[in-house]
Amino acid sequence: MSSSIVETVDIQAPVAVTWALWSDVTQWPRFLSHVQRVDPLDERRFAWQLSLPGADKGFVAELTEVVPEDRIAWKTTEGVHHAGVVTFHRLDDRSSRVALQIEYDPQGFVEHIGALTNLDSVLANYDLGEFQKLAELAAAGGTPGTR
């Protein structure tokens, strides 16, 4: 059974700011609550370490498409089956919309329950809220702290 998540957030920050923050893999653990580490393996592949309720997981994902200030797409090449895309949309000079779409195959009891109860969407929505806070702080000239 495949599961799909689609979430969006409007951010008071221009696309250039939201793109710069999301395209920097070193920032991902700051706004993706379940991501413990992301280690670049080369220019297109990254090793992820996740901490999820009931399980820690690791996998390797590869960037399949990168269009600056527009979209980043990826798919896993090792470990869990997971693919996604994040797109960046200009609303006006000072605001943007970030849309996240993920397709994955739930593994184990906890992930199946998360998919069935939409807890996975709640988590994605929470993470986009954390991203929004960081991006708006960066757009305001602040220095985002570490979590």
Secondary structure, DSSP 8 states (H G I E B T S, - for coil): --EEEEEEEEESS-HHHHHHHHT-GGGHHHH-TTEEEEEESSSSEEEEEEEETTEEEEEEEEEEEEETTTEEEEEEEESS-EEEEEEEEEEETTEEEEEEEEEE---HHHHHHHHHHTHHHHHHHHHHHHHHHHHHHHHTT------
